[in-house]
């Protein structure tokens, strides 16, 4: 590994404290590679462009040379708000689910909930753009993640929060993204990362003020009352249950 580790993270509201801590804590000397989607973070790690990454939890079993590091994640005890299925049709009557292309873990979690909880077998389609959201058809639902979920959550009759639905079904919290490092990464590096993340999580207000979300009135409450950053044993157990479910969703692209 290079003396200065390369760290990949997504640039979302949920990651503001992490990014702030990495930039300001002082003990971690690293190159920070910010991506626009969680999938890109995972791809940077897979391609060898990053030594450490905040990756969607659904891809962890595929990362053979990686291990989960730090006591932090992007998780929720119950409601998360940034991972939602929205629709004008009750979920039991949904025939098609359009999937946000920025999602990874949430796609597979939606598949789990459809099979185990909602008892539906919808057609899975990749959301081509926001125009489909503007003209929803009967029987359509939409998986939205990140900022898009917050922006559109009041535009539909029904909203199904994925973390809340998972918790209601299993009694467990959930972790949507976790930190991984290549096996053999020096302890000094992962320990410095742990310290940086702690620094950021303890300074959420300062992190928001420095970010592009400084004018969003919901940002502070969301990061302090909704998101749960601690990757504890219960979230690890939840991921084991999720990983071993055997459910796999592969969306198709709608022609035209």
C-alpha positions in Angstrom: 0.0 0.0 0.0 1.1 3.6 -0.6 2.4 5.5 2.4 -0.6 7.8 1.9 -3.7 5.7 1.7 -6.4 6.5 -0.8 -9.9 6.6 0.7 -13.1 6.5 -1.3 -16.4 7.9 0.0 -19.6 9.1 -1.5 -20.5 12.7 -1.3 -24.0 12.6 0.3 -25.7 14.2 3.2 -25.2 11.0 5.3 -21.4 11.1 4.8 -20.8 14.7 5.8 -19.5 13.9 9.3 -17.1 11.3 7.9 -15.7 13.6 5.3 -15.3 16.4 7.8 -13.4 14.2 10.2 -11.0 12.8 7.6 -10.2 16.3 6.5 -9.8 17.9 9.9 -8.9 15.5 12.6 -5.2 15.7 11.8 -3.8 12.2 12.4 -4.8 10.6 9.1 -2.8 11.6 6.1 -4.8 10.3 3.2 -6.0 11.2 -0.3 -9.8 11.5 -0.2 -11.6 10.4 -3.4 -15.2 11.5 -3.4 -17.7 9.8 -5.6 -21.2 10.7 -6.7 -22.7 7.2 -6.0 -22.0 4.4 -3.5 -21.5 2.0 -6.5 -18.6 4.1 -7.7 -16.9 3.9 -4.3 -17.1 0.1 -4.4 -15.8 0.2 -8.0 -12.8 2.3 -7.0 -11.9 -0.2 -4.3 -12.4 -3.2 -6.7 -10.3 -1.5 -9.4 -7.5 -0.8 -6.9 -7.9 3.0 -7.1 -8.7 3.1 -3.4 -7.1 1.3 -0.4 -10.0 2.0 1.9 -13.6 2.7 1.0 -17.1 3.3 2.4 -18.9 0.7 0.3 -22.5 -0.5 0.1 -22.9 -3.3 2.5 -24.5 -5.6 -0.1 -21.1 -5.8 -2.0 -19.0 -6.8 1.0 -19.3 -10.6 0.4 -17.9 -10.1 -3.1 -14.7 -8.3 -1.8 -12.5 -11.2 -1.2 -9.4 -9.2 -0.3 -11.2 -6.8 2.1 -12.2 -6.7 5.7 -14.6 -4.4 7.5 -12.8 -1.8 9.6 -13.8 0.9 12.1 -16.8 1.0 14.4 -18.7 3.2 12.0 -21.3 2.8 9.2 -24.2 4.5 7.6 -27.0 2.8 9.4 -30.4 3.2 11.2 -32.1 1.7 14.2 -35.5 2.1 12.5 -36.4 4.9 10.0 -33.7 6.2 7.8 -35.6 8.5 5.3 -32.8 8.4 2.6 -33.7 4.9 1.5 -37.4 4.7 0.4 -39.9 3.1 -1.9 -42.6 5.6 -2.9 -45.8 5.0 -4.8 -49.4 6.1 -5.4 -50.3 2.4 -5.2 -50.4 0.3 -2.0 -47.2 -1.8 -2.0 -49.3 -5.0 -2.0 -50.7 -4.0 -5.4 -47.4 -2.8 -7.0 -46.5 -4.5 -10.3 -43.4 -2.6 -11.2 -40.6 -1.1 -9.1 -38.3 1.4 -10.7 -34.8 1.2 -9.1 -32.6 4.2 -8.5 -29.3 3.5 -10.4 -27.4 5.1 -7.6 -28.5 2.3 -5.2 -26.8 -1.0 -4.5 -27.7 -2.2 -1.0 -31.2 -0.7 -1.2 -32.0 -2.6 -4.4 -31.2 -5.9 -2.7 -33.0 -4.9 0.5 -36.1 -3.9 -1.6 -35.9 -7.4 -3.1 -35.8 -8.9 0.4 -38.8 -7.0 1.6 -40.7 -7.7 -1.6 -40.2 -11.4 -1.2 -40.3 -11.8 2.6 -42.6 -9.0 3.8 -44.7 -7.5 1.0 -45.2 -10.9 -0.7 -45.1 -9.4 -4.2 -43.1 -10.4 -7.4 -42.8 -7.1 -9.3 -41.1 -6.4 -12.5 -37.7 -4.8 -11.7 -36.7 -1.8 -13.9 -33.8 0.6 -13.8 -35.0 4.2 -13.3 -33.9 6.0 -16.5 -34.4 9.6 -15.2 -36.7 11.8 -13.2 -39.3 12.1 -16.0 -40.7 8.7 -15.0 -41.3 10.1 -11.5 -43.3 12.9 -13.0 -45.8 10.6 -14.7 -46.2 7.5 -12.5 -48.6 4.8 -13.8 -50.9 2.7 -11.7 -49.0 -0.2 -10.1 -45.7 1.7 -10.2 -43.3 2.2 -7.3 -39.9 3.9 -7.1 -36.9 3.1 -5.0 -35.1 6.4 -4.3 -31.9 6.8 -2.3 -29.9 9.6 -0.9 -30.8 13.2 -1.6 -33.4 12.1 -4.2 -35.4 10.3 -1.5 -35.6 13.5 0.7 -36.5 15.6 -2.3 -39.4 13.4 -3.5 -40.8 11.9 -0.3 -43.8 14.2 -0.1 -44.9 13.8 -3.7 -46.5 10.3 -3.3 -49.3 8.9 -1.4 -47.4 5.9 0.1 -43.9 5.9 1.4 -42.1 2.8 2.6 -38.9 3.4 4.6 -36.6 0.5 4.0 -34.9 0.6 7.4 -38.2 0.8 9.2 -39.7 -2.0 7.1 -36.6 -4.2 7.8 -36.8 -3.4 11.6 -40.5 -4.2 11.7 -39.9 -7.5 10.0 -36.8 -8.6 11.9 -36.6 -6.5 15.0 -33.0 -5.6 13.9 -31.2 -2.4 12.9 -29.6 -2.1 9.5 -26.3 -0.9 8.0 -26.4 0.4 4.4 -22.7 1.1 4.0 -19.6 0.0 5.9 -15.9 0.9 5.8 -13.6 -1.7 4.3 -9.8 -1.9 3.9 -7.6 -4.3 2.0 -6.3 -7.1 4.2 -2.8 -6.2 5.5 -3.6 -2.5 5.8 -1.4 -1.2 8.7 -3.2 -0.9 12.0 -1.9 2.6 12.3 -3.9 3.6 9.3 -7.2 2.0 10.3 -6.8 3.4 13.8 -6.2 6.9 12.4 -9.3 6.4 10.3 -11.3 5.4 13.4 -10.1 8.6 15.2 -11.0 10.7 12.2 -14.5 9.3 12.0 -15.1 9.8 15.7 -13.9 13.4 15.4 -16.4 14.0 12.6 -19.4 12.3 14.2 -18.8 14.3 17.4 -18.9 17.6 15.4 -21.9 17.2 13.1 -22.9 20.9 13.4 -19.5 22.0 12.3 -19.5 19.5 9.5 -22.9 20.8 8.2 -21.8 24.4 8.3 -18.8 23.6 6.1 -20.8 21.5 3.6 -23.2 22.3 0.8 -26.1 21.4 3.1 -25.6 24.3 5.4 -28.9 25.9 4.2 -30.9 22.7 4.5 -33.1 23.0 7.6 -33.5 19.2 7.9 -29.8 18.3 7.8 -28.9 18.5 11.5 -31.9 16.6 12.8 -31.4 14.0 10.1 -27.8 13.4 11.0 -28.3 13.5 14.8 -31.7 11.8 15.2 -32.2 9.5 12.2 -28.9 8.2 10.9 -27.0 5.8 13.3 -23.3 5.9 12.6 -22.3 3.1 15.1 -21.5 -0.3 13.5 -22.3 -2.5 16.5 -22.8 -6.2 16.9 -26.5 -6.0 16.2 -25.9 -4.4 12.8 -23.3 -7.0 12.1 -25.8 -9.7 12.8 -28.4 -7.9 10.6 -26.0 -7.9 7.7 -25.3 -11.6 8.2 -29.0 -12.3 7.9 -29.3 -10.1 4.9 -26.2 -11.6 3.1 -27.5 -15.2 3.6 -31.0 -14.5 2.4 -30.1 -15.6 -1.1 -32.3 -13.0 -2.7 -30.9 -11.2 -5.8 -32.5 -8.5 -7.8 -31.2 -7.7 -11.3 -33.2 -4.8 -12.9 -33.6 -4.5 -16.6 -33.4 -1.3 -18.6 -36.7 -0.2 -20.2 -36.4 0.0 -24.0 -36.6 3.5 -25.4 
